[in-house]
Amino acid sequence: MKTLKDVKVKDTVKVVKIHGAGAIKRRIMDMGITKGTEIYVRKVAPLGDPFEITVRGYELSIRKMDAEMIEVE
């Protein structure tokens, strides 16, 4: 299983599934990260957390622990 955490900078991937439950899953989905959405990884902070991504035309920063819940292809 490949997650958003495993994606290299400047790669574009598609969301397959969001793991987790409850408020955390809802928060990720509220940011526009849903099944079938394309995500472009712009930058990763020097210590690896957070990630800066582009989703649905806007820029977003996401924590590594949240990125582990997003399965991509």
PDB file as gemmi writes it, atoms N, CA and C in Angstrom:
CRYST1    1.000    1.000    1.000  90.00  90.00  90.00 P 1                      
ATOM      1  N   MET A   1       0.842  -1.180   0.000  1.00  0.00           N  
ATOM      2  CA  MET A   1       0.000   0.000   0.000  1.00  0.00           C  
ATOM      3  C   MET A   1       0.888   1.245   0.000  1.00  0.00           C  
ATOM      4  N   LYS A   2       0.687   2.117  -0.965  1.00  0.00           N  
ATOM      5  CA  LYS A   2       1.450   3.348  -1.080  1.00  0.00           C  
ATOM      6  C   LYS A   2       0.607   4.494  -0.506  1.00  0.00           C  
ATOM      7  N   THR A   3       1.211   5.284   0.373  1.00  0.00           N  
ATOM      8  CA  THR A   3       0.496   6.410   0.965  1.00  0.00           C  
ATOM      9  C   THR A   3       1.101   7.723   0.478  1.00  0.00           C  
ATOM     10  N   LEU A   4       0.433   8.816   0.761  1.00  0.00           N  
ATOM     11  CA  LEU A   4       0.918  10.136   0.364  1.00  0.00           C  
ATOM     12  C   LEU A   4       2.288  10.423   0.975  1.00  0.00           C  
ATOM     13  N   LYS A   5       2.560   9.852   2.130  1.00  0.00           N  
ATOM     14  CA  LYS A   5       3.861  10.038   2.796  1.00  0.00           C  
ATOM     15  C   LYS A   5       5.012   9.488   1.952  1.00  0.00           C  
ATOM     16  N   ASP A   6       4.746   8.493   1.118  1.00  0.00           N  
ATOM     17  CA  ASP A   6       5.772   7.831   0.311  1.00  0.00           C  
ATOM     18  C   ASP A   6       6.052   8.523  -1.028  1.00  0.00           C  
ATOM     19  N   VAL A   7       5.251   9.512  -1.383  1.00  0.00           N  
ATOM     20  CA  VAL A   7       5.360  10.165  -2.690  1.00  0.00           C  
ATOM     21  C   VAL A   7       6.522  11.157  -2.688  1.00  0.00           C  
ATOM     22  N   LYS A   8       7.256  11.186  -3.806  1.00  0.00           N  
ATOM     23  CA  LYS A   8       8.392  12.095  -3.941  1.00  0.00           C  
ATOM     24  C   LYS A   8       7.905  13.492  -4.335  1.00  0.00           C  
ATOM     25  N   VAL A   9       8.730  14.490  -4.038  1.00  0.00           N  
ATOM     26  CA  VAL A   9       8.434  15.870  -4.409  1.00  0.00           C  
ATOM     27  C   VAL A   9       8.310  15.973  -5.930  1.00  0.00           C  
ATOM     28  N   LYS A  10       7.375  16.778  -6.392  1.00  0.00           N  
ATOM     29  CA  LYS A  10       7.073  17.035  -7.809  1.00  0.00           C  
ATOM     30  C   LYS A  10       6.370  15.869  -8.496  1.00  0.00           C  
ATOM     31  N   ASP A  11       5.833  14.928  -7.744  1.00  0.00           N  
ATOM     32  CA  ASP A  11       5.043  13.841  -8.314  1.00  0.00           C  
ATOM     33  C   ASP A  11       3.561  14.144  -8.133  1.00  0.00           C  
ATOM     34  N   THR A  12       2.754  13.659  -9.060  1.00  0.00           N  
ATOM     35  CA  THR A  12       1.299  13.782  -8.969  1.00  0.00           C  
ATOM     36  C   THR A  12       0.725  12.387  -8.794  1.00  0.00           C  
ATOM     37  N   VAL A  13      -0.177  12.236  -7.839  1.00  0.00           N  
ATOM     38  CA  VAL A  13      -0.798  10.943  -7.559  1.00  0.00           C  
ATOM     39  C   VAL A  13      -2.309  11.118  -7.444  1.00  0.00           C  
ATOM     40  N   LYS A  14      -3.015   9.986  -7.462  1.00  0.00           N  
ATOM     41  CA  LYS A  14      -4.466   9.998  -7.336  1.00  0.00           C  
ATOM     42  C   LYS A  14      -4.861   9.267  -6.058  1.00  0.00           C  
ATOM     43  N   VAL A  15      -5.814   9.832  -5.329  1.00  0.00           N  
ATOM     44  CA  VAL A  15      -6.274   9.244  -4.072  1.00  0.00           C  
ATOM     45  C   VAL A  15      -7.099   7.991  -4.366  1.00  0.00           C  
ATOM     46  N   VAL A  16      -6.750   6.877  -3.699  1.00  0.00           N  
ATOM     47  CA  VAL A  16      -7.491   5.623  -3.825  1.00  0.00           C  
ATOM     48  C   VAL A  16      -8.474   5.481  -2.671  1.00  0.00           C  
ATOM     49  N   LYS A  17      -7.985   5.764  -1.445  1.00  0.00           N  
ATOM     50  CA  LYS A  17      -8.812   5.575  -0.258  1.00  0.00           C  
ATOM     51  C   LYS A  17      -8.250   6.398   0.893  1.00  0.00           C  
ATOM     52  N   ILE A  18      -9.145   6.835   1.770  1.00  0.00           N  
ATOM     53  CA  ILE A  18      -8.720   7.519   2.992  1.00  0.00           C  
ATOM     54  C   ILE A  18      -8.990   6.580   4.152  1.00  0.00           C  
ATOM     55  N   HIS A  19      -7.925   6.216   4.868  1.00  0.00           N  
ATOM     56  CA  HIS A  19      -8.057   5.330   6.022  1.00  0.00           C  
ATOM     57  C   HIS A  19      -8.336   6.171   7.258  1.00  0.00           C  
ATOM     58  N   GLY A  20      -8.665   5.533   8.350  1.00  0.00           N  
ATOM     59  CA  GLY A  20      -8.987   6.267   9.568  1.00  0.00           C  
ATOM     60  C   GLY A  20     -10.492   6.381   9.715  1.00  0.00           C  
ATOM     61  N   ALA A  21     -10.907   7.054  10.769  1.00  0.00           N  
ATOM     62  CA  ALA A  21     -12.340   7.163  11.026  1.00  0.00           C  
ATOM     63  C   ALA A  21     -12.645   8.441  11.786  1.00  0.00           C  
ATOM     64  N   GLY A  22     -13.911   8.750  11.832  1.00  0.00           N  
ATOM     65  CA  GLY A  22     -14.378   9.854  12.648  1.00  0.00           C  
ATOM     66  C   GLY A  22     -13.901  11.220  12.204  1.00  0.00           C  
ATOM     67  N   ALA A  23     -13.558  12.046  13.189  1.00  0.00           N  
ATOM     68  CA  ALA A  23     -13.228  13.449  12.956  1.00  0.00           C  
ATOM     69  C   ALA A  23     -11.992  13.630  12.075  1.00  0.00           C  
ATOM     70  N   ILE A  24     -11.010  12.750  12.213  1.00  0.00           N  
ATOM     71  CA  ILE A  24      -9.787  12.893  11.419  1.00  0.00           C  
ATOM     72  C   ILE A  24     -10.088  12.668   9.936  1.00  0.00           C  
ATOM     73  N   LYS A  25     -10.815  11.615   9.629  1.00  0.00           N  
ATOM     74  CA  LYS A  25     -11.186  11.334   8.239  1.00  0.00           C  
ATOM     75  C   LYS A  25     -12.042  12.464   7.685  1.00  0.00           C  
ATOM     76  N   ARG A  26     -12.970  12.953   8.456  1.00  0.00           N  
ATOM     77  CA  ARG A  26     -13.851  14.044   8.036  1.00  0.00           C  
ATOM     78  C   ARG A  26     -13.034  15.303   7.742  1.00  0.00           C  
ATOM     79  N   ARG A  27     -12.041  15.616   8.581  1.00  0.00           N  
ATOM     80  CA  ARG A  27     -11.206  16.804   8.380  1.00  0.00           C  
ATOM     81  C   ARG A  27     -10.423  16.706   7.075  1.00  0.00           C  
ATOM     82  N   ILE A  28      -9.876  15.522   6.791  1.00  0.00           N  
ATOM     83  CA  ILE A  28      -9.133  15.324   5.539  1.00  0.00           C  
ATOM     84  C   ILE A  28     -10.065  15.513   4.346  1.00  0.00           C  
ATOM     85  N   MET A  29     -11.246  14.949   4.424  1.00  0.00           N  
ATOM     86  CA  MET A  29     -12.206  15.080   3.324  1.00  0.00           C  
ATOM     87  C   MET A  29     -12.684  16.525   3.166  1.00  0.00           C  
ATOM     88  N   ASP A  30     -12.831  17.245   4.265  1.00  0.00           N  
ATOM     89  CA  ASP A  30     -13.247  18.650   4.208  1.00  0.00           C  
ATOM     90  C   ASP A  30     -12.200  19.530   3.529  1.00  0.00           C  
ATOM     91  N   MET A  31     -10.939  19.096   3.530  1.00  0.00           N  
ATOM     92  CA  MET A  31      -9.881  19.842   2.848  1.00  0.00           C  
ATOM     93  C   MET A  31      -9.911  19.601   1.343  1.00  0.00           C  
ATOM     94  N   GLY A  32     -10.803  18.754   0.859  1.00  0.00           N  
ATOM     95  CA  GLY A  32     -10.914  18.483  -0.564  1.00  0.00           C  
ATOM     96  C   GLY A  32     -10.200  17.227  -1.012  1.00  0.00           C  
ATOM     97  N   ILE A  33      -9.661  16.477  -0.075  1.00  0.00           N  
ATOM     98  CA  ILE A  33      -8.953  15.244  -0.407  1.00  0.00           C  
ATOM     99  C   ILE A  33      -9.956  14.096  -0.328  1.00  0.00           C  
ATOM    100  N   THR A  34     -10.466  13.710  -1.490  1.00  0.00           N  
ATOM    101  CA  THR A  34     -11.449  12.635  -1.570  1.00  0.00           C  
ATOM    102  C   THR A  34     -11.004  11.623  -2.620  1.00  0.00           C  
ATOM    103  N   LYS A  35     -11.673  10.484  -2.668  1.00  0.00           N  
ATOM    104  CA  LYS A  35     -11.324   9.422  -3.619  1.00  0.00           C  
ATOM    105  C   LYS A  35     -11.356   9.967  -5.044  1.00  0.00           C  
ATOM    106  N   GLY A  36     -10.288   9.684  -5.804  1.00  0.00           N  
ATOM    107  CA  GLY A  36     -10.201  10.109  -7.194  1.00  0.00           C  
ATOM    108  C   GLY A  36      -9.551  11.470  -7.403  1.00  0.00           C  
ATOM    109  N   THR A  37      -9.288  12.206  -6.339  1.00  0.00           N  
ATOM    110  CA  THR A  37      -8.680  13.533  -6.438  1.00  0.00           C  
ATOM    111  C   THR A  37      -7.190  13.409  -6.735  1.00  0.00           C  
ATOM    112  N   GLU A  38      -6.686  14.281  -7.614  1.00  0.00           N  
ATOM    113  CA  GLU A  38      -5.257  14.303  -7.901  1.00  0.00           C  
ATOM    114  C   GLU A  38      -4.554  15.232  -6.922  1.00  0.00           C  
ATOM    115  N   ILE A  39      -3.392  14.796  -6.442  1.00  0.00           N  
ATOM    116  CA  ILE A  39      -2.584  15.568  -5.501  1.00  0.00           C  
ATOM    117  C   ILE A  39      -1.179  15.716  -6.077  1.00  0.00           C  
ATOM    118  N   TYR A  40      -0.699  16.953  -6.104  1.00  0.00           N  
ATOM    119  CA  TYR A  40       0.665  17.253  -6.539  1.00  0.00           C  
ATOM    120  C   TYR A  40       1.483  17.624  -5.303  1.00  0.00           C  
ATOM    121  N   VAL A  41       2.583  16.925  -5.071  1.00  0.00           N  
ATOM    122  CA  VAL A  41       3.428  17.190  -3.911  1.00  0.00           C  
ATOM    123  C   VAL A  41       4.425  18.277  -4.301  1.00  0.00           C  
ATOM    124  N   ARG A  42       4.274  19.474  -3.708  1.00  0.00           N  
ATOM    125  CA  ARG A  42       5.114  20.629  -4.041  1.00  0.00           C  
ATOM    126  C   ARG A  42       6.427  20.626  -3.277  1.00  0.00           C  
ATOM    127  N   LYS A  43       6.349  20.489  -1.953  1.00  0.00           N  
ATOM    128  CA  LYS A  43       7.549  20.571  -1.112  1.00  0.00           C  
ATOM    129  C   LYS A  43       7.362  19.716   0.125  1.00  0.00           C  
ATOM    130  N   VAL A  44       8.498  19.380   0.729  1.00  0.00           N  
ATOM    131  CA  VAL A  44       8.483  18.726   2.035  1.00  0.00           C  
ATOM    132  C   VAL A  44       9.441  19.522   2.909  1.00  0.00           C  
ATOM    133  N   ALA A  45       9.023  19.836   4.115  1.00  0.00           N  
ATOM    134  CA  ALA A  45       9.858  20.606   5.039  1.00  0.00           C  
ATOM    135  C   ALA A  45      11.168  19.866   5.319  1.00  0.00           C  
ATOM    136  N   PRO A  46      12.215  20.583   5.699  1.00  0.00           N  
ATOM    137  CA  PRO A  46      13.531  19.960   5.932  1.00  0.00           C  
ATOM    138  C   PRO A  46      13.509  18.759   6.878  1.00  0.00           C  
ATOM    139  N   LEU A  47      12.687  18.783   7.891  1.00  0.00           N  
ATOM    140  CA  LEU A  47      12.618  17.644   8.815  1.00  0.00           C  
ATOM    141  C   LEU A  47      11.540  16.637   8.424  1.00  0.00           C  
ATOM    142  N   GLY A  48      10.930  16.818   7.228  1.00  0.00           N  
ATOM    143  CA  GLY A  48       9.961  15.855   6.721  1.00  0.00           C  
ATOM    144  C   GLY A  48       8.522  16.101   7.139  1.00  0.00           C  
ATOM    145  N   ASP A  49       8.265  17.167   7.861  1.00  0.00           N  
ATOM    146  CA  ASP A  49       6.901  17.431   8.316  1.00  0.00           C  
ATOM    147  C   ASP A  49       6.709  18.933   8.436  1.00  0.00           C  
ATOM    148  N   PRO A  50       5.773  19.566   7.795  1.00  0.00           N  
ATOM    149  CA  PRO A  50       4.668  19.047   6.993  1.00  0.00           C  
ATOM    150  C   PRO A  50       5.008  18.942   5.504  1.00  0.00           C  
ATOM    151  N   PHE A  51       4.036  18.422   4.750  1.00  0.00           N  
ATOM    152  CA  PHE A  51       4.101  18.360   3.297  1.00  0.00           C  
ATOM    153  C   PHE A  51       3.343  19.563   2.757  1.00  0.00           C  
ATOM    154  N   GLU A  52       3.793  20.117   1.654  1.00  0.00           N  
ATOM    155  CA  GLU A  52       3.021  21.151   0.974  1.00  0.00           C  
ATOM    156  C   GLU A  52       2.534  20.539  -0.330  1.00  0.00           C  
ATOM    157  N   ILE A  53       1.210  20.511  -0.500  1.00  0.00           N  
ATOM    158  CA  ILE A  53       0.607  19.860  -1.663  1.00  0.00           C  
ATOM    159  C   ILE A  53      -0.341  20.827  -2.374  1.00  0.00           C  
ATOM    160  N   THR A  54      -0.664  20.487  -3.613  1.00  0.00           N  
ATOM    161  CA  THR A  54      -1.686  21.220  -4.354  1.00  0.00           C  
ATOM    162  C   THR A  54      -2.841  20.250  -4.597  1.00  0.00           C  
ATOM    163  N   VAL A  55      -4.037  20.665  -4.148  1.00  0.00           N  
ATOM    164  CA  VAL A  55      -5.248  19.857  -4.285  1.00  0.00           C  
ATOM    165  C   VAL A  55      -6.345  20.745  -4.853  1.00  0.00           C  
ATOM    166  N   ARG A  56      -6.964  20.317  -5.943  1.00  0.00           N  
ATOM    167  CA  ARG A  56      -8.087  21.054  -6.541  1.00  0.00           C  
ATOM    168  C   ARG A  56      -7.755  22.525  -6.794  1.00  0.00           C  
ATOM    169  N   GLY A  57      -6.495  22.797  -7.157  1.00  0.00           N  
ATOM    170  CA  GLY A  57      -6.108  24.149  -7.519  1.00  0.00           C  
ATOM    171  C   GLY A  57      -5.685  25.055  -6.372  1.00  0.00           C  
ATOM    172  N   TYR A  58      -5.638  24.547  -5.157  1.00  0.00           N  
ATOM    173  CA  TYR A  58      -5.149  25.375  -4.055  1.00  0.00           C  
ATOM    174  C   TYR A  58      -4.049  24.662  -3.288  1.00  0.00           C  
ATOM    175  N   GLU A  59      -3.246  25.458  -2.579  1.00  0.00           N  
ATOM    176  CA  GLU A  59      -2.109  24.925  -1.841  1.00  0.00           C  
ATOM    177  C   GLU A  59      -2.518  24.599  -0.411  1.00  0.00           C  
ATOM    178  N   LEU A  60      -1.967  23.517   0.095  1.00  0.00           N  
ATOM    179  CA  LEU A  60      -2.357  23.006   1.398  1.00  0.00           C  
ATOM    180  C   LEU A  60      -1.145  22.379   2.071  1.00  0.00           C  
ATOM    181  N   SER A  61      -1.017  22.564   3.365  1.00  0.00           N  
ATOM    182  CA  SER A  61       0.022  21.885   4.138  1.00  0.00           C  
ATOM    183  C   SER A  61      -0.641  20.784   4.950  1.00  0.00           C  
ATOM    184  N   ILE A  62      -0.019  19.630   4.972  1.00  0.00           N  
ATOM    185  CA  ILE A  62      -0.600  18.482   5.662  1.00  0.00           C  
ATOM    186  C   ILE A  62       0.476  17.788   6.484  1.00  0.00           C  
ATOM    187  N   ARG A  63       0.117  17.355   7.662  1.00  0.00           N  
ATOM    188  CA  ARG A  63       1.071  16.672   8.538  1.00  0.00           C  
ATOM    189  C   ARG A  63       1.373  15.261   8.048  1.00  0.00           C  
ATOM    190  N   LYS A  64       2.545  14.766   8.432  1.00  0.00           N  
ATOM    191  CA  LYS A  64       2.970  13.426   8.023  1.00  0.00           C  
ATOM    192  C   LYS A  64       1.997  12.358   8.509  1.00  0.00           C  
ATOM    193  N   MET A  65       1.503  12.492   9.748  1.00  0.00           N  
ATOM    194  CA  MET A  65       0.580  11.471  10.269  1.00  0.00           C  
ATOM    195  C   MET A  65      -0.734  11.457   9.497  1.00  0.00           C  
ATOM    196  N   ASP A  66      -1.173  12.613   8.975  1.00  0.00           N  
ATOM    197  CA  ASP A  66      -2.375  12.647   8.144  1.00  0.00           C  
ATOM    198  C   ASP A  66      -2.073  12.073   6.753  1.00  0.00           C  
ATOM    199  N   ALA A  67      -0.875  12.347   6.236  1.00  0.00           N  
ATOM    200  CA  ALA A  67      -0.479  11.829   4.925  1.00  0.00           C  
ATOM    201  C   ALA A  67      -0.418  10.305   4.919  1.00  0.00           C  
ATOM    202  N   GLU A  68      -0.108   9.701   6.057  1.00  0.00           N  
ATOM    203  CA  GLU A  68      -0.064   8.227   6.157  1.00  0.00           C  
ATOM    204  C   GLU A  68      -1.439   7.604   5.996  1.00  0.00           C  
ATOM    205  N   MET A  69      -2.496   8.359   6.210  1.00  0.00           N  
ATOM    206  CA  MET A  69      -3.861   7.832   6.121  1.00  0.00           C  
ATOM    207  C   MET A  69      -4.415   7.892   4.707  1.00  0.00           C  
ATOM    208  N   ILE A  70      -3.699   8.560   3.795  1.00  0.00           N  
ATOM    209  CA  ILE A  70      -4.198   8.756   2.432  1.00  0.00           C  
ATOM    210  C   ILE A  70      -3.504   7.766   1.506  1.00  0.00           C  
ATOM    211  N   GLU A  71      -4.246   6.766   1.054  1.00  0.00           N  
ATOM    212  CA  GLU A  71      -3.709   5.771   0.127  1.00  0.00           C  
ATOM    213  C   GLU A  71      -3.793   6.321  -1.288  1.00  0.00           C  
ATOM    214  N   VAL A  72      -2.682   6.217  -2.033  1.00  0.00           N  
ATOM    215  CA  VAL A  72      -2.619   6.778  -3.384  1.00  0.00           C  
ATOM    216  C   VAL A  72      -2.097   5.752  -4.372  1.00  0.00           C  
ATOM    217  N   GLU A  73      -2.249   6.092  -5.668  1.00  0.00           N  
ATOM    218  CA  GLU A  73      -1.679   5.252  -6.725  1.00  0.00           C  
ATOM    219  C   GLU A  73      -0.948   6.123  -7.722  1.00  0.00           C  
TER     220      GLU A  73                                                      
END                                                                             
